[in-house]
Amino acid sequence: MNIPGDISGDTNRTLLFVHGRDFKPAPEEFMDLSLSALSSGLERDYPESVDLFFALRKQLAYYGDVTGEFLTSQGARYDEALDASDRRNALTALRAITKKKNFGVARYDRLPGKTAIAEFAADVIAPLLAHIGLSNKLIEKVGIDLGEYWNKKSYFSDRIRERVRSSICEALDDGHDILLISHGTGCIVTYDVLWQLSHDREYSGAYADKKIDAWLTLGAPLGDSMVKKRLLGAKNKGLDRYPSNIVSWHNFAAEDDFVSHDNTLADDFKPMLRQKQVSCIRDYRIYNMAVRYGKSNPHSSIGYLIHPRTVQIVSEWLQQGPNDYLPKNIF
């Protein structure tokens, strides 16, 4: 299910967003929230890029109906109207931060619901569990839909990957320059699809030589030891182990974001650089200022999208030519 955003001008560039796990609002609502967060950040920091942003073709690889169907079957409940409204409230509060210097630790430490216990869980407990091999059980308990994604007896992962794969392939087929943004466990799905397009015989013949200009991963769990073992290609060696269709990879991990507790990916995927399968992998540690339901939510996609570092990379991709995708300056 490909959900287009504004399609205007004669641009041959596509912004493609892949969301994460759990219930999600309707695709049109979710897409509008995501684009509003990005455009608000650009208007704040890089107004010269706003027109270029609105000229992009924008798509959402949406599988929220698939996860929603599964979660409902497991007895979970979802108030879509309340969720969408709370996301809107969070975005309104983030828009009120008018200076990028205010996305630092001083303001972050004053957010409501932020406790030392949460910090300890994100900074100490999660890495320890990963080290002793328990993060798999933890993730499956916290996110049963992620556990189902890894259930080999289920078609759940096939359905989700098809949604993401068809979106990416559509942009590649059109010959577009692609900025790919994925959030949370959507980064796992995206990685698996990129690997399929690089190495799976069903797709590699048509797509192995085509490139994604820039991939932005927001709050990604890809550094977790148990997650890495379950990625497609993880048991392979050499060039067959990793995707080979990414030019530049930018990873954003927020302080206290439990999902991205291993907050650096450049070390985990360093062989991709040695094997010349990617031009750069860069990690950025940020403070996510989103507040959801009255509490700090460092994993919020809206908080990631509106952050100055994220919009800087987006702006520089918009401003640069089709063969120059690396950011010039990192503040």
N, C-alpha and C positions, 0 to 999 in steps of 0.2 A: 504494500500500500504506500504509494509515493504521494506525499502531500506537498503540492507546490506552494511557494510563497508568492511574493510579487515577481512577476516576469515582465520586464520592461527593457527598452533599449535593444541594441543589437549585440550585447555582450556575449562572449562565449566562455563565461566563467560560471561555475556552480558552487554554491555553499550547500553542503549536505550535512545534516545533523542526525545523529543516532542517539536516542535516549537510553536510559538505564532500566533497571528492574522495577518491580512493584506496579501498583495501579497508576494510571496516567489519565489526565483529562482527555477529552476528545481531541483528535489530531489538529483541527483548526485552532482550538484554544491553546494547545501546548505549543504549536508552531508560533503563534502570535506572541506568547509570553517569551519564548526563546529569542525571537527576532527583536522584540522590544528591548530585552536586556542588552543584547549586543549593540543595537543602534543607539541606545541611551549612553552606553559607554563611549561609543565613537563620537557622539555629539558633545560629550563632556571633554574628551581628551584630543580628538582628531577630527574636528568638524570638516576639514578638507577631504575626508574620506567618505563622508555620509552619502553623497550623490553616487559614488562608485558602489557603495554597499547596496543602495536601493536599486541599482541597475543589475545586480546579480540575479541569476536564476537561483531560487532557494527551494530546497526540498527537505522533507523530513522522512526518514526511514522509520515508519511507525509500526510497532507491533504491540502496542498497549492493549489492543483488543484480545490478542493471544494470551498475554500474561494475565489480563483481567479475567478471562474465561477460566484459566487454570486456578487462579487464586480463589475465585468464587466457588469453584468446585471443591476446594479444600476448606470451605467454611469462612473465608475472610470476607469482610464487608468493606464497602467503599462509598463514601459520600462525595460524589464528584463535584457537586455545586460548592460544598465547603472547601474542598481541596483547591479548586480553581480560584476561589475568592481569597484564600490564604496566600496562594502564590502571588496573586495580584497585590495584596497588601505588602508582601515581602519586597516585590519589585518597586512599589511606591517608596518604601523606606530606603531602598538602595539608591534610587534616583535622587533622593534628598542629599546624598553624599556628593557634593559638587566638586571636590578637589581630590585628585588621585593620591595626594600625600596622606589623606585621612583613611586610607585602606591599610593602615599599619597596626602594630601590636597594641598601641595605647588605646585606640578606639575599640579594637577587638576584645581586649580584656574587660571592657565595660559592658559587653553585650549581655542581655538577660539569660539566665539559665546556664551560664558557663561555670563549670565547677572543676576543682582540682581532680576529682574522681574521673571525670570524663577525659581530662588530659592524660591522666595516668593510664587509663584504658587504651587510649590511642597511641601513646608514646612507649609504653612498656609492655602491657599485657598482650596486645595483638602481635608485636614482633616475636615475643616469647612463644606464643602459641604456634606461630608459623615455624619457628625454629625446631620445635619438638613434634611437628607434624599434626597438630590438632586444628589448624585453621580451617581445614576442609569441613569438619563437623560443625565448627562455629558458624561458618558462612551458610551451610545448609540449614542450620537452625534459625539463623536470622533471616535468610532469604530462601524460602522453600522453592521459589520459582527458579533460582539459580541451581539448586539441587536438581530440579527437574530438567534443567538445560543439560546437565551432565548425565542424565538417566539414559543409558543406551537402549533401553526398551521402549522409550517414548519418541514420538515424532515432534516433540516440542521444539527441540533445537533446530530441526530441519525447517520448520515453519518460520522461526524467527530469522534464521540465516537467509532464507529465501527473500524475506522482506528487505533486508539490508543489502544483499547481493544484487537484487534487481535494481535498487536505487543507484548503487555504485556503477553497475554495468550500463545503465541508461546514460549517465553522464559521460562515461568513457566512450560509449558508442557514438555520442555526439561530438567527440573530440574536444570536450571542454577541459579547461584548467579547473582543478578541483581542490577546494579547501574542505577537508573532512573533519568534523568535530564530533567526538563521541564522549559520553558521560557515564561514569560508574561502571556497572557490569556490561553496559553497552559497548565498552572498550573490548571486552572479551569476545563478544559477538563480532565486532568489527575486525579484530585481529584474525579470528578464525576465517572470516570471509576473505580478507586480504590474502591469507595463506592459500585458501582454495583457488583464488584467481591466479596465484603464482605457480601452484604445484599440482593441484588436482587435475587429472587428465580431462575431466569433463568440461573444465573451464579454461585451463592454462593455454590451450591452443589459440584461443581468441584474445586472451587478456594478459598473458604473462609479460608481454613487452610494453604494456600501457602503465602509466604512472599516476599516482596521486601526488599533487604538488606539495601539499602540507597536511599532516595529520596532527590534530590537537586532541590530546587525551586529558580529560578533566576528572579528577578523583578516581583514577584507574586502579584496579586491584592487580594489575598485571605483574607487579613485582613480588606478590605473595608466592611462597614456595610451592604450595599445593595448587594454586591456580596455574603456575607455569607448567607444572607436570601434566595438566589437563588440556593445554592449548593444542590445537591441531598442529601436527608436525613435531611435537615435543620429543618424540622418540627417534626422530630422524637425525642425521648427522650432516655437517657441512652446509652447503647452500640449500639443501632441501628442508632444513629445519625452520627457516624463518621466511616471512614474506619478502619479496624482492621488488615491490611495486610502490614504495614510499620514497619520495625525495627527501623531505625533512620531517622530523618527528619532534613535536614539542609537548612535553608532559607537565601538567600543572597539578600539584598536590597541596591541599590546604592544611594548615596547622589543625590538628585534632580531628581530621577526617579519618575515621576508623577504616573506611573502605580502602583508602590508599595509604595504609600504615607504612608500607615500604614505599617511601615517597620519591625514590630515584629509580629510573628505568635505564639510564645510560649505562650503568654498570651491569644490569641484568641482560641487556641485549647488545653488549659490546661486540660480540662476534659479527653482528650485522655490519658494523663499521669496518672491521678487519677484512670481511669478505666482500666489501664494497657493494652491499645490498641497500644501503641508505647513506645519504650525504651527511646527515647530522642527527643526533638524538640529544635534546637539551631538556634539562629538568628545571622547574621553577617552583619554589616554595612560596606560598601566598597565605594571606588571611582572608577567609571567606566571611563576609559581613552579613550574610543572610540570617534572618530570624523567621522561623516557622512556628506557628502556634505558640508564640510567646517565648520561644527558646532559641538560642544560637543553634544554627544548623550548618556546620562546616562542609557538608556534602551537597548542599543545594546547587542544582545546575544553574539557577538564575544568578546566584552569588559568584559562581565561577565565570559565567559569561560576561557579566558587567565589570569584572575586575580589570584594573588598568593594564596588567601584564597580558591578559588575554586579548583585550582590544588592541594592544600595541602590535601583537603578532598579526591580527586580522588586518589592521590598517596597513602595515608594511607589505603584506601580501597583496592588498588591493592596489597599493601605489606602485609596486614593482612590475617589471615586465614579465612576460610569460616564461622566460628562462632564468629568472633570478628570484628564488624563493626564500633565501635565507635572510633573517632580520639583520638590519644594519647596526642597530644599537639596542642594547638591553640595559634599561636604566636600573 
